[in-house]
Amino acid sequence: MTTVSPRRSLSLIGATGVGVGAIVGGGVLALAGVAFSMSGPGAILAFALNGVVALLTVFSFSELASRFPESGGTYAYARRVLTVEAAFGIGWVVWFASVVAAVLYALGFAVFLVPLLNVVLEGVGVSPPAWLDSRFGHLVSALLALGFYSWSLMRSAAGGGQWATIGKLVVFAVVIAGGAWALLGGVPAGESISDRFSPFLSEGGTGLLQAMGYTFIALQGFDLIAAVGGEVRDPTRNIPRAMFAALGTALVVYLPLLFLVVAVGSPGEPVADAARRSPEIFIAVAAGNFIGPTGYWMVVVAGVLSMLSALQANLLAASRFARSMAVDRTLPRGLAAISPSTGSPEAAVKVTAGMVAVLLLAVPDVAAAGAMSGLIFLVSFTLVHGISYLARTRSEDPSPFRSPLFPLVPAVGGVACLSLGLFQAVAVPSAGALASLWIATGAILYVTRIGSSARVVDASSEGRDPELLRLRGRTPRILVPIANPASAEALVEVAHAMAPGGVARVLLLSVLDDSAARTSSEEEGALADLQAVLGGALSRALSRGLRPEVMVTVHSDPWHEIARVAEQYRCERVLLGFGHLEKADMTGPLERLAARTSGDVVILRAPPGWSLDGVRRILVPSAGARYQSSIRARLLGSLCRTGDRQVTFLQVLPPGGDPRSLSRARRSLTTLSHDEAPGVSEVEVLASADLFGEVTRYSERSDLVVLGLQRGAGSGRLFGEKVLGLVRGTDTPILMISQRD
């Protein structure tokens, strides 16, 4: 197994098939009867209004999918625009929504399969066993379908479920044609078509809202195309087209079918009364009324095919959600593995299928699964509209697809989805309770097991892709005190790597020391030196594309002034430069500055004339722990973004240890290196009694050493004996980083 990128194997037709497979059939067959029982003929309006809400959501999805054409759907967009914690929460919820939707369609398949099996068995002279239509029989059927599609998804990236999608579309076309033929044949004497649509809203506006809340899930599925966006060819064009085509196909099937059910599907009685008697199979009963037994069985067959294709589509999407989260370490990294032979994330498919199997045993029926899934999808769609708005307003580059009437579309769509979601939570309290339980479980998992790795990978991503800072609405400020002309240019280069122009802000600070009494000529000389230092630094910054802010202050204690400015201007990092470091500097003013500064502190020790442009080999001595890992990952990401670098992570263990301990340390350090410097890192783990000697030997073959400094809240030692020994033992340039706890 490997973590190579999935292949872009889905064409426009294939991507549309994913959406059509998820949307068309399952929801309308399972829930249309419920909608008719609640609102009578007004169920047609409920589906149409849900179609409008879904269309608004497709616009927001299309803009995001064309801007970020990658797998992961809602999670991937949240990962770009929101914090890693918020992205995990959204991904955790959306992953679960697809899992629960798969449970819904697996159970729905079992419900529709039973009457079909009974006829087949009776046709060959076998009496159907009683357990076939029991809870046990439904579970067996659902688990068999789950097993088949999980196996097929592990054999190929797309899973091969297109045959079911095509089959059910053919069946629906025949049923609609049969209903139209019956309508053209007229109605019994004494009846009229208009009578069957009156009263249109049998339970008024409340019934209409109830029908909308229960049936919105019937139009969910276009979002699954975005979930597999990383596997779609020409994604900026094909993903939006496929989503619109999938939703349009669903509405073209649903609205005529529902109209015909009211017009000719319940002769002699109001459609609401007929639906209340058999809501789960009402569409099949109605088709039997206007076509005959053939119509009934055609809808049953369509139900089987619809449930299977929707099951396959949701398993596909859920496994891609899991894989995308694992790549970012917001789920365990093992789920990111891609099979080289099939291009399928086999581990993600297995875990997703396992969750579906567990929920099949726990969820009592189709209605409970549908209510919970619908609620979660409505909440996630609300977030999509918000993310779409933030991405449009924060990004300087236009998306290939842009929603019309911005910001009206995301605003109206977001309010509509949120309102329906709140209604669903009130109408079906158990759905809200189960969703809350899942969210609480995710929060505990993130805090205890996932959060540290996720923050490291996120920091590396921000370092490599400064656009993330802009999309997240962040404009970090880096304070760069300038005192020595010899280090000014090197500091500006490092600041440029850490704070790319147009995204972050660099504040160049020079403090004029007024503690000594000076003559006027001495004062003029000091000012001239200050102007020369700032002028050189500013010239270098402008040549690098930076547009820094410049500040000059006067204070008797420059270290105190640096700390004050850092706090007053809320600087995320303070970057200091030295040509050489004495022990008195490291154990005195630098430690006091670090204790008084709430931001990160980065210290560059480099000789005069040193340039970051010449750095190719970076050494990272490590004890294997993740302390300082986030700031180091951000720094390494920034350095690797601005040049071709190779990063070596080095860990020196005491001699005489168990060989298995050496192997475990290597695996742990390899994981750490992949999180902090993916694609450019290598690992060295040694057993030696000479820690300083080994680190010094490796540093002499490197162009830059990156050291982490431990720092707690308040005062305390910043430079331990190991750091002091390394600084004294090597002339290699060193970047020392300290992250506030």
N, C-alpha and C positions, 0 to 999 in steps of 0.2 A: 504493500500500500504506500501511497505517496500523497502529498497535498498539492499536486499540480492542479491547474485551473480546469474546470469542466469544459468540454468541447461545445462549441456553438453549432449544434446539430439540428435545431428546430427552425424550420422555415416559417413563413407567414401562415401557411395552412396548418402546420403542426402546432404553432403557438395558439392559433385560433381554436384548434381542436382541444387544447388543454382547457381553455375557458368554456367552450360549449359543453365539453364533457362534464365539467363541474356544475354548470348552471342548469342546463336544460333537462327537465324531466323530474328529477328526484324531489326537489322542493315543491313544485306545483302539484305533483301527484299525491304527496304526503300531506300537504297543508291547504290545498284549495278547498277541500271539504270543510275544514275548520273556518276558513275565511267566509265561505258562504253561510255557514251556520251563525256567524257573528253579525254579518252585515247584509245578507241576502245578495241580490244582484250587484250591490255596491262593492262586492269583492273585486269586480272588474276594475272599478276606480281605485281600489286599494293597490292592486298590482300596477296600475298605470302610474299612480303617484310614487310608488316605490321605484318604478322605472325612472322617473324624473330624478329622484334622489340618487339612484345608482348612476345615472348619466352624469350628474354633477361630480360624483366621486370619480368616475372614469376620467373626466377632464383633469382633475388634480393628480390622479395616478399617472396619467399619460405624461404630464409635464415632468413629474419626478422621474418616471422610468426613462424618458428620453435624456434627462440630465444625468442620471446615474444608471446606466444600462448594465446592471449587475444582478446576480441572484440575491434573494433575501427580501425583496418586496418592502413592506412597511418597515421592517427592522433595518434594512440597509439604508433607507432614507433617514430614519431617526438617527442612525449611527453617524451620518454625515452632518446633520443639522443640530442635534441635541447632545447632551453629555452622555458619556458611556453608561452611567447609571440609568438615565432615562431610556436610552436605547435598549439596554438589557430588559428593563421592565416591559417595554413595548414588544420586543422580540419574544419574550417569555409568554406574553399574553397571546400574541398572534400565532405562535407555534402551537399553543394549546388549543386555540380556536380551530385550526386545521385538523388537529388530532381529534377533537370532539366532533367536528363535521364528518370525519372518517367513521367515527363510531355511529353517527346518525345514519350514514348511508350503508354501512355494513348491516345494521339492524333492519333498515328499510329493505335491503335486498332479501333478507330472510323472510320478512313479512310477505313480500310479493312472490317469493319463490314457492312458498307452501302450497297455494292453490294450483300452481302449475305442476308441481310434483304430484299432487293428489290425482290430477287428471291423467298424467303420464302413467302412474302406477295402476290406476283403475283400467286404463286402456290396455295394459298388458296382463290384466287379470290378477293383479296383486292388490290386496287390501292395504291402504295407507296406514302405517302404524300411528297410534295415538300420540306418541311422543314427538312426532314430526311438527305438530302445531303447538308444542309446549315451549316454555322458556328454554329448556334444554335443547330442543330441536333448533330453535332460532339461533342460539349461541353456536351450535355446531356449524350451521350454515354460514353464519357471519364470520366465524374463525377460518373456515375453509376459503371464503372469498378473500379475507385478509391475507392468508398465507399465500394464495396464488399471486395476488398483485404485489406483495412484498418480494416474492421470488422474481417476478418479471421485472420489477424496478431494479433489482440487483444484477439482472442480466443485461439490461440496456438502460441508457440514460432516460429515455422517454417512457419506457415501461410497456409500450405496445398495447394501449387500451383504445386505439382509434376505431377498431371494429365495432365496439359497443356504442360509441358516439354516432357513427354512421347509421347503425341499425336502428337506434331509437329515433333519429330524425326521420327516417323512412316511415316508421310506424306512426309517428305523430302526424306526418303529412297525410297518410292514408286516413287516419281518424278524423282530421279536420275536413278532408275532402268528403268523407261520409256524412259528417254533420252538415256540411253545406248542401249536399244533395238532399238530405232530409228536410232542411229548411226550405229549399226550393220546391219540395213536394207539397208544401202547405201544412197547415195545422188543423186539428180536428174542428168540426163545426162547433160554434159557440165559444171558441177561444180566439185570441189574437196575440200576436207577438208582443204588443205593447203591454198587455195584461201581465205577461210573465216578468216584465221588468218593473212592475209596480207592486208595492212601494220599492223604490230603488235602494234606499238605505233603510232596511227593515228595523235597525236598531239606532238610527240616527248617527250623529257625528262620533259618538263614543264607540259604537260598533265599528265604524270605519277605521278609527285609530287603532282599535284592538286588532282588526284584520291586518292593518299595515305592520304592526309590531310583530305579529306572529309569522307573517309571510315574507318579511324582508330577506330572510335567509334563502328564499327561493331564487333571488337574483344575485346571490353571492357566488363568486367563481371567477369573474373577470380579473380579480386581484391576484389569482394564482398564476396568471401569465406574467405579472411583474415578479412574482416569487421565483420564477425560473428564468428571469431576464438574462442571466449570464450564459444561458444555453441557446439563446435566440440569435439567429443570423441577422445582420443589419439591424441591430436592436433599436436604434433611435427612430427608425421608420416603422419597423414591423411590430414592436410592442404596442404603441398606441393604436395602430390599425387593428391588431388582433383583439384588443380589449373592446374597442367600439364594435367590431364585427361580432364578437361573442355575445355582448349584451343585446345588440340588435337582433341577433338570431333568436335569443330567448324571448324577447318581446314579440317578435313576429309569430312565434309559436304560441305563447301564453295568451295574448289578448284575443285572437280569434277563437282559440279553444274555449276560453272562459265564456265568451259571448255565446258560442254554440251550446255550451252546457246549460246556460240559462234559457236560451231560445227553444231548444228541442230536447234537452236532457232530462227534464223532470215533468213530463206531461201529467196534467191533472192535479198538481199541488205546487205550492210555492217552493222555490229552490232551497230556501233556508230550511224548511221542514224536512225536505228530502235529504239534505246534507247532514242534519242532526242525527239521522238514523244510522248512517254509515260514513262518518267523515273520512276515515282513512282510505277507503276505496271508492269514494264518491265519484271520482272522475271515471273510473272503470264502470260503475253502475250506470252513470249517465251515458257513456258511450254504448253500453248495451241497450239502452232505451232507444237510441236513434240509429244504431246500425244492427243491433241484434247480438246474439251470443258472440259472434265473431269480433264485434267491437269491444266487448268486455275483455276477451282474451288478448286482443291486440294491446289494450292498455296495460294489462298485466305483464305482457312481454316487454312493453316499453318501460314499465316500472322496474323490471329486473335489469334491463340494459342501462337505464338511467342511474340506478343505484350503483351498478358496477363501475360505470364511467366516472361518476362523481367520487366514488371511493378511490379509484386510481388517481384522479386528479388531486385530491386532497392529500393522499399519501405522498405523491410526488412533491407537492408544495411544502408539506410539513418537513420532509427530509431535507429540502433545500433551505428552509428556515434554520433548521438545526445545523446544517453544514456551514452556512454563512456566519452564524453566531460562534461556532467553534473556531473558525478562522480568526475571529477577533478575540478569542478566549473568553467570551461571555457564556460559552458552554465548554465542557471538557474538550481539549484539543484533539482527542482521538476521533471525534465525530467529523473532523475536517478531512479525513482521508478519502482520496479518490482512487478507485480501482483503475490501474493503467489499461486493463484489457477491455473494460466496459464503459469507463467514464462515469460510473455511478458512485455516489457516496454511500458505500455499502454499510458502514457503521451507522451513519445517520438513519438509513432506511430501517436497519434492525432495531435501533432504539425507539424510533417512531412507531414501528409496528408493535413493539412490546408494550408501549404506552396504550396504544389502541386496544390491544388484547386485554390489558388490565381493566381499562374503562368499560369494555364490553361486559365484563363480569360485574362491574359496580353500578353502571347506569341502568335504571329499571326499564326504560322504554324509549321509543323514538321521540316522543314529545319532550321528555326531559333533556335529551341530547340536543334537540333542535332549539329549544328555548335558550339553553346556555350558550350554544354556538352563535345564535343570532345576536344575543346581547354583546358578546365579546367582539364580534365583527363590527357591530355598530360603533362601539367605543373605538376600535382601531381605525375605522374609516373617519371618525371625527378627528383623530390625531393626524391622519393623512392630509386632511384639508389644512390643518394648522401648519404642518411641516411644509406643505406646498407654498403657503403664504410666506413663511420664513425664508425658504430657499430662494424664492423670486426676489424678495426685498433685500436679501443680504448678498446675493451673488452679483458680480459685475458682468458675468458672461451670460448672454441669453440662452435659454434652453431651446433645443431644436423644435420642440413642441411647446406652445404657450397657450394656456387656457384663455378663452375669450372673456371679456367683461370683468377682468381682474380689478379689484379683489372681490367682486360680487359673487363669483362662482364658488370660491372656497368658503366665503363667509356664509352664504345661504346653505351650501352643502353641509358644512360643519354643524350649523345650528340644527338642521333637519336630522342628521345622524345622531347628534347628541340627544335631541328631544325623543326620538324613537327609542334610543338606548335607555334613557331614564324611564320611559313608559314601560319598557320590557322588564326592567329591574323591579318596578313596583308591581306589575301584573303577575310576574312569576318570581316570587322572592327566593325560591330555591336556586334559581339560576344565578342570582346575585350572590347568594351565600357560597355556592360552589366556586364561582369566579374569584371571590374574595379569598377563599381558602387556598386556591392555586397561587394567587398573587403573594400571599403571606409565605407560602412555601418557597417561592422564588426569591423573596427578599432574604430569607434565612440562608438559602443556598449561596446567594451572591455575597453576603457578608462573611460567611464562614469558609467558603471554598473557592469562589470564582473571582471576587472583586480585585484581589491584588494583581493577578495575572492580567485581567481585563484592563486595569488602569495602565499597566506597563505597555501593553500593545497599543492602547489608545494614545499614550504619550509618544510612542515611536511614530504612529501614523500622523500625529500633528506635526512632528518634526520633519517628516518626509513630504507632507502635503500641507503647506501653509493655508491653502484654500479652506481647509477644515476650520481654521480659526475664524475666518470671515463668515462662513456659513453658520457657525455657532454664535456669532455676534460678539466674539472676543477680540479685544485689541490690547494684548499684553504690552506692558512697558518695561524696558530693560534699562537700568541705570548703569552708566559707564563712567565712573570717576576717572578723569584724565589729569595726571600730575607729571608724568615722565614722558618727554618726547620720544624716547627710545622704544617705549612700549605702546605708544598711541596707535600706530598703524596696525599692529597685531591685534590690539583690542577691537578696533573697528572691524577687522576681518571676522573675528569670532562673533562679534555682535551681529554682523550681517548674516552669518550662518544661523544664529539663534533667533534673529528677528528680521525676516525678509521684508523688504520695502513694500509698502502698500497694505500690509497686514498688521504687523506689530510696530511699536514705536520705540525709538532709542533716544534716551535722554543723556547727552554728554554733559558732565558736571565738572567744573573746576572750582576748587575752594582756595581762596586767597587767605593765607595764614596771617592774621594780624596780631599774633601773640608777641612778636618781637618789635621793639622800637626801631624804626627805620628813618633814615633821612629821606628827603624828598627825591633825591636821585636814586636811592635804593628802592624806593616805592615805585618809581617809574620803571626801573629795571625789572622788578617783580611783575609789574603789569605787562611789560613787553614779553617776558618769558611766558606768561600765561597766554597772551595772544598768540604767540608762536605755537605753543602746544595745541591750543584749541584750533588754530588755523590749519595745522597739519592734519589733525584728526578729522576736522570737518571736510577738508579737501579729499582725504581718503574715503570718507563716508559717501560723499557725492559721487566719486568715481565708481563706487560699488552699487549705486542706485538707491542708497539710503537718503532719506530726508530727515535727519535727526533734529531734535530740539536741543538747544544749547542753553546752559544755565551757568552763571557765575555767582558765587556767594562768598561772603567774607566771614570767617569764624576763627577763633583761636584754637579750636580742636577739630581738625579736618575729619577725623573718624566719627566724631559725634555728629558733624554736619552731614556726612554721607548717610548715616543711619536716619537722621531726621528727614532728609529729602526722600529717601526710599520709602519711609512710612507715609509722609504727607502726600506723595504722588502715587501711592499704592503700587509700587514697582514689584512685579512678580519675581524678578531676578536682579541681583547686583553682580556685575562683572568687574573684577579687579585684575590689574596686571602688574607683574614684577619682573625685573630683569634677573634678580636673584632673591632668595628668601633666607633670612637669618632666623634662628630659633626664637630670638626675642620678638620678631615680627609675628611669628605664627602662634606663640603662646601668650601674646599680649594684645595688641590692638585688633588683630584679625578675629581672635576669639571673642573679644568684647563686641565688635561689630556684628558678628554672627548671632550673638546672644540678644542683641537689641533689634534685629531685623526679622520681620515676619516672612519675608520672601526667601527664595533660594539664593544661595551665595555661590558664585563660580569664580575661581582664582586661577589665573594663567601665569605660570612661571616659564618664561621663554627668554632666550638671549636676544640682544639687539639685532635687528634685521631679520628676525624669524618671520616666516610667512605661512599662513594656513594653506596656501596654494601648493606648497611642497609636501604636504602631508598625504602619504599613501597608506602607511601601515600604522594602525592604532592598536595599542595594547591596553587591555582592561583587566588588571589584577582583581580577582574576586575570591571571596570566601564561600561562594555558592549561595549566599542568602540574597533576598530581594530588597534589603534595606538600600535606599537611595536608587532603587531600580527605575522608578518612574522618571526622575529628572535625568538620569543617565541615558535612558531610552530616548527621551526627547532630544538630548544633546547629540547622541549618536545619529539619530534620524536626521537632525539638521546638518551635521557634518557630511553625512553620506548623500544628502540631497545636493550639496554644493560641490561635490567632487567624487572621483572614483577612489573609494577607500576600501581597505580590507581590515576587518576588526578581529583581533585575536583575544579570546577570553582565556585567562590563565588562572589556574588554581593549584596551589602547592599544598600537599597533604603531608603529615608527619610520616616518616618511614616506618616500615614494619607492620603496616596495616593489612587487614584482610583484603585479598584481591577483589572480593565482591564489593567492598567499600569503595575501592577505586573505580569500579564499574558503575556503581550507583552515583558517585560524584560526577562522573563523566556524563551520565544520562541527565542528571539534574542541571549541570552547567550547559549542556547542549540545549535543553529546553529554555533556559534563561537566555542564552544567546539568540535563539530563534525569536524569542519575544522582543528582545531589545534591539537586535540588528538583523532582521530577517534578510536572507539572501546574500549577505556580505560578511558573514561571521564564520570563524573556525574556533575549535576548542582544543586547549592543551591542559591536561591534568597530570601532575607529576607527584611523585613521592620523594621528598628530600628533607634533610634536616637543616639545610641552608636556605631559608625562605628569602632573605634579602639577596643572597647571591643569585638565586634562580630568577627572581623578579628583575634584578639589575641586568642579568644576562639577556633576558628577553627585551628589556627596555632599550638596550643598546642597539638592537636590531629593528627598533620601531622609530617612527617619526613623531609620535605623540603618545603620552601615557594619560589615561583617564582614571582618576582615583575618586572614590567615594569617601566623604568625611561624615562621620556620625555626629548628629547634633540633636539634642533634645530641647524641650521648652526651657526658657530661662537661660542662665549661665551654665557653663560646663566646658570640659575639654573638647576642643575641636580637632586638634592634631594629636593623634595617638603616637606611641613610640614607633609603630610600624611605618606610619606615614612620614614621620620625621626622619627615620632611617633611610627610607627610599629617596626622599627629597635630597638628603645629603649625599646619597650614594650614586646618583646618576645625573648626568648633564642633559638628558633627553627632556625636551619641553613637556610640561605636565599641566593638565587641566584638572583642578581639584573642585569637586562639586559637593555641595551640602544642601540637603532638602530639609526644610522645617517639618517636624512631625505634625 
